[in-house]
Amino acid sequence: MEPKIGLALGSGGARGYAHLGVLKVLEDEKIPIDLVAGSSMGALVAAFYCSGHDLENLYRLANTFRSKFFVDLSVPRMGFITGEKIKQFVKLFTHQKQLEDLNIPLTIVATDIVRAERYVFTTGPIDVAVRASIAIPGIFVPEKVGDRLLVDGGVIDRVPATVAREMGADVVIGVDVSQVKRNAEINTIYDVIMQSIDILQAEILRYRASTADVIISPKVEQFSGKTYQQAAEIIRFGEEETQKAIPAIRQAIENWKERQSVDEK
């Protein structure tokens, strides 16, 4: 009997390109991914991967992606970017699928800013779920879904390992790409907001034990969350760190099998 393996892809802006490197190495090592939970940029990458795109195409897309694909400026009230362009982009590349239609089960995490609680999407339009999950507070206008006002999933759940566990994963691999850059260069409101969120999330993680069996932390803190033109380098860090984690992942799988054998006796 094989365990159900879940992947929890965390937030981090452009640093989330490293998730592609993680997926590539897991595929190469024949480690199956049975389900995915994604937060913010992790949700965007997961949506494309779970909808059936192969990694070669996703690598190519990452290397040509630019911020102009999602920047549609508004008169600031609750955010500078309306987010309609990114919804159209996601809808196009996921073939207008619903979450429940994906090849690999995917749950997307957002934050309900009014109720101050986590909100998870398990069904419905992928573009709406991703748009909500990437809505960086102060940058994107929050996504309104029913009576909820939703912002970036990373605000409440940087690496949604608990969500992957709740989806039924026996072994959870978490990917954290939001490490704080010390002595960062702060020049814009985006820099202020992203650095503040990174610091806040880092403090939260210090006091909240991860439920992941293995955490992969690509060394991408030197990159800004908006450096979309450095995709190839960021992806490479994801590949390298995942390769180092393969023995720990295989051990976690074996540990689960051993527990199952004991339970069956």
Residue pairs with C-beta under 8 A, 6 or more apart in sequence:
1 257
1 260
2 32
2 253
2 257
3 170
3 171
3 253
3 256
3 257
4 34
4 35
4 168
4 169
4 170
4 171
5 31
5 32
5 33
5 34
5 35
5 169
5 170
5 171
5 172
5 173
5 253
6 33
6 34
6 35
6 36
6 37
6 164
6 165
6 167
6 168
6 169
6 170
6 171
6 172
6 173
7 22
7 23
7 26
7 33
7 35
7 36
7 37
7 46
7 164
7 172
7 173
7 175
8 36
8 37
8 38
8 39
8 42
8 159
8 160
8 161
8 163
8 164
8 172
8 173
8 174
8 175
8 212
9 16
9 19
9 22
9 36
9 37
9 38
9 39
9 41
9 42
9 43
9 45
9 46
9 159
9 160
9 175
10 16
10 39
10 40
10 41
10 42
10 154
10 158
10 159
10 160
10 174
10 175
10 176
10 177
10 178
11 39
11 40
11 41
11 42
11 152
11 153
11 154
11 158
11 159
11 177
11 178
11 201
12 18
12 40
12 41
12 42
12 154
12 176
12 177
12 178
12 220
12 225
13 40
13 41
13 136
13 194
13 224
13 225
13 226
14 41
14 223
14 224
14 225
14 226
14 227
14 228
14 230
14 231
14 234
15 41
15 177
15 178
15 218
15 220
15 221
15 223
15 225
15 227
15 234
16 40
16 41
16 42
16 44
16 45
16 177
17 45
17 62
17 231
17 234
17 235
17 238
18 175
18 177
18 218
18 220
18 234
18 235
18 237
18 238
18 241
19 41
19 42
19 45
19 46
19 175
19 177
19 238
20 45
20 55
20 58
20 59
20 62
20 235
20 238
21 218
21 234
21 235
21 236
21 237
21 238
21 239
21 240
21 241
21 242
22 175
22 216
22 218
22 238
22 239
22 241
22 242
23 33
23 45
23 49
23 55
24 55
24 59
24 235
24 238
24 239
24 242
25 238
25 239
25 242
25 243
25 246
26 33
26 173
26 242
27 55
29 246
31 246
31 249
31 250
31 253
33 104
34 104
34 105
34 169
35 104
35 105
35 106
35 107
35 164
35 167
35 168
35 169
36 46
36 49
36 50
36 104
36 105
36 106
36 107
36 164
37 46
37 106
37 107
37 108
37 109
37 160
37 161
37 163
37 164
37 167
38 44
38 45
38 46
38 47
38 106
38 107
38 108
38 109
38 133
38 153
38 160
39 108
39 109
39 133
39 152
39 153
39 154
39 157
39 158
39 159
39 160
40 133
40 134
40 136
40 152
40 153
40 154
41 134
41 177
42 153
42 159
42 160
42 175
42 177
43 108
43 109
43 129
43 130
43 133
43 134
43 153
44 90
44 130
44 133
44 134
45 58
46 106
46 108
47 90
47 94
47 102
47 106
47 108
47 126
47 129
47 130
48 58
48 61
48 93
48 94
49 55
49 58
49 104
50 102
50 103
50 104
50 105
50 106
51 93
51 94
51 95
51 97
51 102
51 103
51 126
52 102
52 103
53 61
53 93
59 235
61 93
62 231
62 232
62 235
63 231
63 232
65 228
65 231
66 228
66 229
67 226
67 228
69 85
69 86
69 89
70 81
70 83
70 85
70 86
70 89
71 81
71 85
72 81
72 82
72 83
72 84
72 85
73 80
73 81
73 82
74 80
74 81
74 82
74 141
77 141
78 141
78 142
79 135
79 137
79 138
79 139
79 140
79 141
79 142
80 138
80 139
80 140
80 189
81 139
81 140
81 141
82 140
82 141
83 131
83 134
83 135
83 140
83 141
83 143
86 130
86 131
86 134
87 127
87 128
87 130
87 131
88 127
90 126
90 127
90 130
90 131
91 125
91 126
91 127
94 126
94 127
96 125
96 127
97 126
98 123
98 124
98 125
98 126
99 106
99 107
99 108
99 121
99 122
99 123
99 124
99 125
99 126
99 129
100 122
100 123
100 124
102 126
105 167
107 120
107 121
107 122
107 160
107 163
107 164
107 167
108 120
108 121
108 126
108 129
108 130
108 132
108 133
108 153
109 118
109 119
109 120
109 121
109 133
109 153
109 156
109 157
109 160
109 163
110 118
110 119
110 120
110 121
110 129
110 132
110 133
110 135
110 143
110 150
110 151
110 152
110 153
111 117
111 118
111 119
111 150
111 151
111 152
111 153
111 155
111 156
111 157
112 118
112 119
112 148
112 149
112 150
113 137
113 142
113 149
113 150
113 151
113 155
114 148
114 149
115 148
117 156
118 153
118 156
118 157
119 132
119 145
119 148
119 150
120 163
121 128
121 129
121 132
121 133
128 143
128 145
131 143
132 142
132 143
132 145
132 150
132 151
132 153
133 150
133 152
133 153
134 140
134 152
135 141
135 142
135 143
135 150
135 151
135 152
136 151
136 152
136 193
136 194
136 197
137 151
137 152
137 155
137 193
137 197
138 189
138 193
139 189
139 190
139 193
140 151
140 152
142 149
142 150
142 151
143 149
143 150
143 151
144 150
152 197
153 160
154 178
154 197
154 201
155 197
155 201
157 163
158 176
158 178
158 201
158 204
158 205
159 174
159 175
159 176
159 205
159 210
159 212
159 215
161 172
161 174
161 210
161 211
161 212
162 211
164 172
164 174
164 212
165 172
165 211
170 256
171 213
171 214
171 249
171 252
171 253
171 256
172 211
172 212
172 213
172 214
173 212
173 213
173 214
173 215
173 216
173 245
173 249
174 210
174 212
174 214
174 215
174 216
175 215
175 216
175 217
175 218
175 238
176 205
176 215
176 216
176 217
177 217
177 218
177 220
177 238
178 198
178 201
178 202
179 198
179 202
179 217
179 219
179 220
179 221
180 195
180 198
180 199
180 202
180 221
181 195
181 198
181 221
181 222
181 224
184 191
184 195
184 224
185 191
186 192
186 195
190 225
190 226
191 224
194 224
194 225
194 226
213 249
213 252
214 245
214 248
214 249
214 252
216 238
216 241
216 242
216 245
217 241
218 234
218 237
218 238
218 240
218 241
218 242
219 237
219 241
220 234
220 237
220 238
223 230
223 233
223 234
227 234
